[in-house]
Each structure stands twice: as structure tokens, then as C-alpha cells.
């Protein structure tokens, strides 16, 4: 899903695109090709899988309808969360204590792998440590305090601390928050430069990338698969569908379980170091407790980047900066005199229960996605796990593939109005 008027040959007019590193040359596919694994989708998941497979000597081709990182991987808020979309209490209740603990360990491995990728491949993506979760309702404070205690005691995770109201007031200049918790292993980064750096690493390892190459059809061919594109076809033993919210009919079982949601970001004009630090003193990332989350952080050139507002459907607002501005002023009314230099939309994919989808939907065909906003950390690592499953087996992939991810209710057409109604109700509860 995307705004229907977007040009797939260009990144959207974001602050990320304006400050992006030079991307590698990845020409469209011309003619037919043969490989061991074809990966559809050049975001974090697909690139992470391509990198691991190429490092192991596999013949890999990675295709994308647009540019490297053109989708959510190059448009998101740049927040590196530790954990899963659901909190440990929910996971323990639904999955059991043992599986919840394994999911936490997988999330920690993903976070460590992000450090390894950035350092090992010299990716200049401005990673900055610290992520602050803030509560917009006083009644949420008890949950934040309990979560900190649970992570420290049950999960042996010492990197989180509870933040009370007075302490929070000294940390951020935002209105309407009462406390929260800080995770020092979380952080923020330049997401498009992360995608570009990972793509360079994958190509250096031997993977072949093709931008401007849309997968138009997918069919069994002999013992493998045939991926059709506008100017050629790829025959592969195995296929990874890493398009997340952009599958375009390639797999009905996968698409039934992931729903694209449009989210919007605006970036201010440069504020100067002093004014920027008056908004977020310690340069940490911040996200709040709303169901339709507000998230914000500073950029290296002293701007405020804030995400707020969602839509459901095929089109973005005509003026995204105007769409996001009320959300900016709701949190930071002191910025009424500040211009917004950039505004863009992006699409994340959610599942009905917010658990990630990793599933072999047919022999040799794996679909992966539905990170529900936590893809910066999880997606590259989950791509790696899929690759390792193909290379000989991965117990962590097997565990993730067993997660109960149901289809959205309503089928192919009615799920859209059902989702919109449910999300609108959740947004109303945010205001109560």
C-alpha cells in the first residue's frame, strides 16, 4: 500500500531522502534468470535474508518494484525498540511463560545483531542510544512500573528504569505526559541509510539486487518457483516474500494475515541545538502509550521528527505536513512559530494480534512481515532467521512459525471497513 500518486522510481520527499547516502547500483532485471533463492522486497527483511544467504554462498536475487528501502524500511520513525509489539504480560498470558521468554530472547538477539550489522559493515546511520516510553494517562503509570520490575526480575534485563512525573518533566518539553520508562538498549537511527548500508553489504557478499522490478505473478515450476516480472522471469528453488504490506496478490494466505496501515511523519525546520534539547534533553527517542502512537526524536541537524496520525486505504492526504501539524502542536504547542520542512507517509503492516508473521505458506515459499511498528530491530534479524532456516534449519524460525497469527475478519474486501472501525474506536479510547 502507498499513496497512489507516488513515483516508485524515487524515494518520497522525506528528510531521510534529503540526507541519504549514495545507494548501490541495482539495475532492473532484463531477461530470464535462475538462482537458488529469489527474494521479493528490498526492505530490511529481504536485505537481511539476502545478506545471510549470500554470505553462505547461495545464489540470491533480490527484487523490488521500487527503490531499496522505498517502503517502510526507508520511511519509518527510526526508533529501535527492544522486544515484541506485545508486552511480556500479554505474551505470557496468551503464549505461556516459556514461549514468552523465548520471544524476549529472540528480540534481544535481534537487537545485538543490529549492533553487529552496523559495526561490522561500517553503516553510517547515526545510531543514538536511549528510548523513552511515556504514558499519556495517569492510570497507565502502574503498568509501566510493573513492566520495569518484571523485565528486571523475570527477564534479567537491567537496562530499563521507571521514570516518574518530575523526572520526565526534566527530560522532555512535551505536554500531556505523566511518567513512563526508559530503555537504554533502545535508540534511534537513520532508517534509509540503514537499508542502503545493508544493501551494499549484501551486494558485496554476492547477492544481486534489482530495483524497478515488480513481481507480477508467482507460480510453481517443476520442483521450484517462477517469479514473473515485466521484463523477465526468475526461476528459483525457493522464494521469500518480504514485501510486508506490499504483496499485491502474490500470496492470499499471507495477505489475509497482514494489513497495511498508513502513518505520517513531519520534520521541522532546524531549531538550533538549544531549542532542540529543550524538547528532548538527552536526545533519546520517545514513543507514547496511545493505541495510535505518537513518536518523536531529534535529528543530527537539530530538527524535531514526529510521527502522528493514521489512515486506512489507498491514498495519502494531499498535504501531509498540514495533516501532521495539529499532532505536533498537540504535544509541543511551543512550536507554533516553527515551519515543517518535510512531510511524508509510509505504510507499516500489522497482524490481528500484533504477533509477527513467519510462515511457509507453500513448500519452498516463505512469507514474513507484520512487525506492527517494530521492524527496525526485528526485520533484519528475522530475514536472517529465514535464511538460516533455508540453509539447514533454525530453531528460532521454527518457534516463530508456530505463533498463532489468525487472518483478519471480513475476508479480502470487508476487512478494510472492519479495521477502520476498530482503529477509530481505539483512537477514541486514547482520548478517554
N, C-alpha and C positions, 0 to 999 in steps of 0.2 A: 504494500500500500504506500502511496505517496500522493502529494499534490499532483493532479493530473496535468498541470501545465509545466511541470519541472522537466528540465533538459537532462537526460541521462548521460550525456557526454560531458557534463560539467558538475562539479560539486555545487551544492546550494550556496547562496551568498552569505556564508556564516563567518564568524570571527575565526573559526578553525581554518576554513579555506583561505582566508586572507593571510594567515600566518603559517601555512602548511609547508613542510619540507618538500623537496622535489620528489615526485613519485617515480618508481621504476617504469621502464618502457614495457608495456604489456599489450601488444597488438591484438586486434580481433582474430578469431580463428578463421582461417581461409582453407577450405577443403576438408577432407575427411582425415581423421587421426585415430590412433589406437593407443591405449595406455592401461596401466593396471587399475588405477583409481581415477575417476572423474569427480570433481567436487563442484557443486553448483552454489555459488555465493561467496564473494571475496570480502567478507567481513571477518571479524575476529575468529569465529568458529572455523570457517573454511580455511583461512590462512593458517590457523594453529594446526589443523589437521594436515594441510599440505606440507608445512614445515617438518612435522614429525615423520611423515611418510617419506619425504624426500631425504631426510637425514638417514633413514633406514635403507635407502637405495631403491625405493619404489619409483616407478614411472608414473608421475602425477600430472594431471592437467586441472587447473582451477579456472573456471569461467564465471563471468559476472555480466549481467545485462548492461551495467553502467561502469562506474569507476571503482577502483579499490577504495573500500571504506565509504562508498556513496550512501549506504543506508544508515542504520542505527549506529554502526561502529564509528562513523565519522561525524555524527551529529549529536551524540548524547551529551549529558551534563558533565562527563569526565569524572564522575565520582566512583571511587574504588571501594566498594563495600566488602566487608568480610562476613561471610555467612550465606544463608539462603534467603529467599524473599519472605518466607515464613519464619517466625521466631521459634526458639527452641521449645517453648511450652506447647505451641501448636503442633510442631513436628513430633514431639513425644506423645501427645495425645492421639494423633492420627496414625503415626507410623510405629510407635513403640520407642522405648528408650534406646535400644541398641541401634536401630536404624537411624534415629535422630542423631546419635553420637557419630555414626559413620558419615552422615551428611555433613556434619560440622567438620570432621577431619578432612573430608574431600574439599570443603571450602577453604580450610587452612592450607592444604596442598596447592590449591589454585592460587591463593594469594602469594605463597612462596614462589610458585612458578612464574608469576608476573614479575617479581623481582629478578628472577633468573633470566627471563627473556630480555628485560630492559638492559640489565648489566651485561649479559653475555653477548648481545648483538649491538651494543652501543646505541640504543634507541633514544634519541633526544626528544622526550615527550614531557619534560617539566614535571616529573612526579614530585608531589609535595605531600608529606605525611599528615595525618590527622583528619578524622571525620566526626562531626558533631551531629547527633540526632537530638532534635528539640521537640518538646511537647507543646502543642497549641491549646490544650485543655488541662486544667489542673488535675483532673481525675486520671490523666494518663501518667502522672509522675510516679505513682506507686508501681505501675508496670515497668517503667524504666529502672527504678531502683531494684525491683525483683529480678529483672533481666541481668543487670550488672552482677548481682550476688550469685545468680545461677551460673552465669558464664565463668565467673571466678572459681566457684566451689565445685560445680558439677563438671565443667568442661576444662578446668585448669587453664583458663585464659586470663592472664593478668593485665592485659592491655586496655581494659575498659574501666572507666570511673563514672560514678554518678555526679551530675552537675546540678546543684541547687539553683534557685532563682537568683540570689545575689551574685553568685559566681558567674552565671550565664549573662547577667546584665553587664558584667565587665568584659565578656568575651565577644559579644555581638551587639550591634546597634540596631537590631531588628525589633519590630513591635509585635506584641501578642504572644510571646513565649514565656513559659513558666519554669523551665528546667529541662533536663534531659540526661544524656550520657555521651561521653566521648570515647572513641575507639582510636587509639594511636597507631594501630596497624592499618586502618583505613587511610584514605587520602584522596588526592585528585590529580589529574593529568590532562594532557592534550590528546584527546581520543583519536583524532585523524592522524596525527603524527605517530601514534602507537600502531595504527593499522598500516601506515606506509612503511614504518620500520620493520614490522613483522613480514610484510610482503617482500621487502628487499632480502630479508633473511631466508625466506622460503625459496626465492629465486636463486640465491647464492648456493643453496643446498641442492638445487637441481629441479625444482618444481617449475612448470611452465604455466604462466598466467595469461589469460586472455580477457581484456576488458571489452566492452561493447559487444558481448557475445551472449545473447539471451538463450536459455534453454526453452525451446518451444514445445518439445514433446519428449517423452521418456517411455521406452518400451523394452521388454525382454528381447534379447537377441542371442540365440544359442544358449550357452551357459552363463552369459553376462547381460549387459545392458547397452542400449544405444541411446545416446542423448542427441537429439536433433537441435540444430541452431540455424539461423538464417543463411549462413554461407558454408555449412559443412556439418558433419556429424562426428561424434566421438563414440567409439566402441570401447567399453571398459569392462573389466571383470566385476568391479564394484563401483557403486555411486554413493556419494554422501550429499544429501540435501541440506545445505547450510544456509538457505535463503531466509529462514526465520519467518518474518511476516511478508515475504515476497515470493511465495512458492508458485503462484499463478497457475494453479491446477495441476501441478506435477505429481502431487500425492494427496488424494482425498483423505486417507486416514490421518495423515499429519496435519493437513489444513483444518480438519474438524476439531483439532485439539489446541490450535494456536489462533489467537485473534489479534490482528493488528490494531493498535491504538495510536492516534496521533498526539504528540506532545510538542510543546513550543518553548523556545528559548529566546531571550533577548540579552544583548550585551550593551552596557552603557558606553558613552564616550570616556576617555581617560579621566580619572578622578584625581590623580596625584596620589602619592604614597600615603600622605597623612589622612586624607579623607577616606581613602580605601580602607586603611587599617581601623578607622573609626567604625566601619561597618562590620569587619571581621578581624579582630585584633591579631589573632595568631595565624592567619592565612590558612585556616582549615576549611574543608568542605562542610557544608551544612545541609541537612535534609530534615523535613519535619514529619509530624505524626498524622497528617491528613491522609485520607484514602487517596485523594488526588493530590499527590505530594508537591509541595514547593521545595525546590533545592537551589542552592546558590553557593557561589565561591568567588574568589578574586582571580584575575588573570595576571600573568607576569608584568603586563604593562599597566597595571593598577585600574582595571575596569571591574565592574560587577557583572557577573554572568548569572542570570536567574532563569529557572525553568518554572513555568506555571500555566495551567490551562490545558485541557484536552478536548479533542473532537473524535467522533467515530464516523467513518465514512471514507469517501474517496478524495475529498478536496480539503485543502488548507484554506484558512482565512486569506482574503485578498491582501490585507495589511497586517502582517504578523506582529510587527512592532507595536501597532495600536492595540492588537489583541492582548499582548502580554503586559503592556504598560500598567493597566489597573492592578495587576497582580504584583508588579514591582512596587507600586505606591502603597499597596495594602500592607506590605511588610516594611518598606523603607519610605515612609512619607516625606522624609527629609531630602529625597532625591527628586522632588517635583521640578526643580530647575535644571535637571540633567537630561541631556538628549540620549536616545537609544541609537547607537550607530549600526547595530546588526540585529536582525531578527530572522529566525528560520524555524521550520518544522521538521520533525522526524518521526519515525514510526518504530515503536517497540512492539514486541509480541508478548502477550500474556496467555497463560493457560487458565482453565476454570478455577483450579485450586492453587495457582501460583507455584506449582512444582515444575521443574524443568522437564522438557520432553526429550528423551533419548530413546529411540526405538528403531528396531529393524522391522520396517513396515512390509518388506518382502525380502526373499533371500538375496543377499548382496546389496540391499538398498536400505541405508540408514538415514533417518531424519532426525534433526537435532535443532532445538530452539526453545522459545518460551521462557527466557530468563527473567521476564517480568521486571525489568529495570536494573538487574544486577549483572549484566553481560560484560562489563569492563573487566572484571576479575574472572568470572566463571567461563565465558565463551572461549577464550584461547585455550584454557585448560581442558574444557570439555571436548573441543576439537582434537586435542592431543589424546584424550582417552578413547575417542572413536578410532583414531589412527592406531593406537596400541591394540584395540580390540581386533582390528583387521590384520595386524602384524602377528598375532598369535594369542591374544587374549588379554583382558583387563578385568580383574575382579570388581574394580570400581565402576567400570562401564556396566557390567552385569547387574550390579546393585542399582545403579541409576535407571537402567532399562526396566526394572521391575516396579518403579514408582507408579502409584495409581493416578494416572492423568486421564480423566474422562473427556469425552467430546463435549463441546458446548451444546446446550439445549437449543432446539429450534431448527436444526438442520442447516443446510447451506444458506438459505435466504432469511429465515426468521431469527437466526441467532443475532443478526445486527440490531434489530429493534429491541430484542430482549436485553442484549448487552447495554445498549444506550440507556434503557430504562433503569437497569440495575446500577450502572455507574452514576446516573443522575441522582438516584436515591442515596447512594453512598456519599456523594458530594454534599447532599442536603444534610446528612448526618454530621459531616465535618463542621457545619455551621451551628450545630445544636450544643 
